[in-house]
Amino acid sequence: EGEGQGRILQRFPEKDWEDSPFPQGIELFCQPSGWQLVPERQQASFFVAVLTDINSDRHYCACFTFWEGLDNPQLKKTETGDADEADEEPTVVQTAKVFAPKSLVVVSRLDYTEAFRNCLGLIYTVHVDSLSTPLETVIGNLLTCVIPIAGGSQV
């Protein structure tokens, strides 16, 4: 009921880099309209938030949000008809399906919106398709990619 609170399930790297600390409260920027369970799956969305730190350095937070099905902890009973309460058999209980938002985020000092969208789409595909490649390997490979400068020399 009402709004929930987001939490970080995994992060890469697990510890802050000396020159790039992890932005505190990043989960608040992933869901600008709040963390809520909904009865129907919502369409996936992508946006970039720009955070500015105390030194006026910009951090681009690319967010890809999708919705995963959960079993609702509130149970609903199936109707048993007009039978007498004394004659009733035990009521069958079913769980109601609800959907929760889950966000994948890339935080960078560089403004490469399309590259971030593509990387998050790849990570999402690996997650949804439950591919045998560990998520850590995919992210490690993405972190070591060198993106050439537009108009620069061909490699």
Wavefront OBJ file of the C-alpha trace (Angstrom):
o trace
v 0.000 0.000 0.000
v 1.269 3.471 -0.825
v 4.856 4.141 -1.720
v 7.827 1.958 -0.967
v 11.473 2.806 -0.797
v 14.080 1.810 -3.346
v 17.207 -0.067 -2.390
v 20.401 -0.994 -4.169
v 20.582 -4.732 -4.873
v 23.986 -4.805 -6.606
v 26.575 -2.294 -7.672
v 29.711 -2.463 -9.777
v 32.325 -1.740 -8.636
v 31.412 -2.875 -5.136
v 33.697 -0.261 -3.539
v 34.091 3.405 -4.442
v 36.863 4.376 -6.786
v 39.104 7.033 -5.269
v 38.373 9.571 -8.010
v 34.692 8.673 -8.407
v 32.634 8.104 -5.247
v 29.243 6.415 -5.495
v 26.422 9.004 -5.487
v 24.476 8.690 -2.238
v 20.688 8.476 -2.654
v 20.900 7.384 -6.299
v 17.794 5.200 -5.786
v 15.749 8.383 -5.288
v 16.615 9.545 -8.812
v 15.734 6.197 -10.442
v 12.011 6.560 -9.717
v 11.101 10.262 -9.784
v 7.418 9.453 -9.205
v 8.174 7.051 -6.319
v 8.587 3.309 -5.842
v 5.151 1.715 -6.142
v 3.695 -1.705 -6.874
v 1.187 -1.697 -9.720
v -1.428 -4.263 -10.812
v -0.335 -4.287 -14.484
v 3.093 -4.460 -16.106
v 4.235 -1.024 -17.230
v 6.272 -0.259 -20.316
v 10.043 -0.062 -19.806
v 11.487 3.452 -19.772
v 14.855 5.168 -20.149
v 15.979 8.618 -19.056
v 19.124 10.443 -17.998
v 19.324 12.570 -14.843
v 22.211 14.987 -14.450
v 23.529 15.331 -10.910
v 25.911 18.119 -9.948
v 28.194 17.628 -6.943
v 29.609 20.184 -4.533
v 32.541 20.851 -6.908
v 30.135 21.564 -9.812
v 31.162 18.301 -11.505
v 28.362 16.688 -13.495
v 27.427 13.040 -13.155
v 25.140 11.553 -15.790
v 22.825 8.883 -14.360
v 21.285 6.844 -17.159
v 18.292 4.871 -15.810
v 16.532 1.977 -17.531
v 13.454 0.883 -15.567
v 11.458 -2.287 -16.199
v 8.751 -4.085 -14.227
v 9.032 -7.549 -12.669
v 6.123 -9.663 -11.506
v 5.812 -10.445 -7.801
v 3.328 -12.418 -5.782
v 1.211 -9.984 -3.806
v 1.542 -10.606 -0.067
v -2.113 -9.653 0.329
v -4.110 -12.753 -0.510
v -7.493 -12.725 -2.157
v -10.061 -15.484 -1.728
v -11.898 -17.090 -4.607
v -15.668 -16.984 -4.411
v -17.314 -20.152 -3.102
v -20.900 -19.505 -4.177
v -24.052 -19.303 -2.034
v -23.364 -22.337 0.179
v -24.128 -22.224 3.902
v -21.126 -21.254 6.047
v -21.531 -24.500 8.020
v -21.413 -26.584 4.806
v -18.479 -24.651 3.270
v -15.319 -26.473 2.362
v -12.032 -24.684 3.139
v -11.689 -21.627 0.923
v -9.132 -21.772 -1.869
v -6.587 -18.933 -1.634
v -4.719 -17.508 -4.618
v -2.008 -14.883 -4.714
v -2.605 -11.773 -6.794
v 0.180 -10.788 -9.193
v 1.632 -7.285 -8.877
v 4.559 -5.639 -10.634
v 7.496 -3.850 -9.035
v 9.900 -1.447 -10.749
v 13.545 -2.412 -11.086
v 16.124 0.033 -12.430
v 19.490 -0.473 -14.061
v 21.704 2.607 -13.759
v 24.975 3.771 -15.282
v 26.678 6.708 -13.554
v 29.318 8.513 -15.576
v 31.064 11.847 -15.891
v 30.697 11.516 -19.660
v 27.539 12.350 -21.599
v 27.099 9.308 -23.870
v 23.329 8.861 -23.721
v 22.990 6.439 -26.654
v 25.941 4.300 -25.514
v 24.407 4.101 -22.014
v 21.009 3.153 -23.466
v 22.616 0.369 -25.516
v 24.664 -0.939 -22.566
v 21.649 -0.986 -20.247
v 19.598 -2.711 -22.946
v 22.262 -5.422 -23.194
v 22.366 -5.879 -19.405
v 18.557 -6.053 -19.340
v 18.546 -8.718 -22.061
v 21.079 -10.851 -20.162
v 18.971 -10.491 -16.987
v 15.586 -11.227 -18.575
v 16.771 -14.101 -20.761
v 18.661 -15.641 -17.809
v 21.676 -16.235 -20.021
v 24.508 -18.351 -18.659
v 26.936 -15.404 -18.728
v 27.299 -13.932 -15.223
v 26.122 -10.344 -14.970
v 29.492 -9.372 -13.479
v 31.245 -10.565 -16.654
v 28.934 -8.566 -18.918
v 29.419 -5.403 -16.866
v 33.187 -5.956 -16.643
v 33.371 -6.245 -20.429
v 31.325 -3.074 -20.846
v 33.522 -1.133 -18.404
v 36.649 -1.985 -20.373
v 35.230 -0.857 -23.742
v 36.881 2.162 -25.295
v 34.439 4.437 -27.108
v 36.171 6.330 -29.920
v 35.737 10.087 -30.090
v 33.396 11.215 -32.871
v 35.417 12.377 -35.861
v 38.608 10.913 -34.379
v 41.052 8.649 -36.160
v 39.968 5.166 -37.179
v 41.401 2.288 -35.139
l 1 2 3 4 5 6 7 8 9 10 11 12 13 14 15 16 17 18 19 20 21 22 23 24 25 26 27 28 29 30 31 32 33 34 35 36 37 38 39 40 41 42 43 44 45 46 47 48 49 50 51 52 53 54 55 56 57 58 59 60 61 62 63 64 65 66 67 68 69 70 71 72 73 74 75 76 77 78 79 80 81 82 83 84 85 86 87 88 89 90 91 92 93 94 95 96 97 98 99 100 101 102 103 104 105 106 107 108 109 110 111 112 113 114 115 116 117 118 119 120 121 122 123 124 125 126 127 128 129 130 131 132 133 134 135 136 137 138 139 140 141 142 143 144 145 146 147 148 149 150 151 152 153 154 155
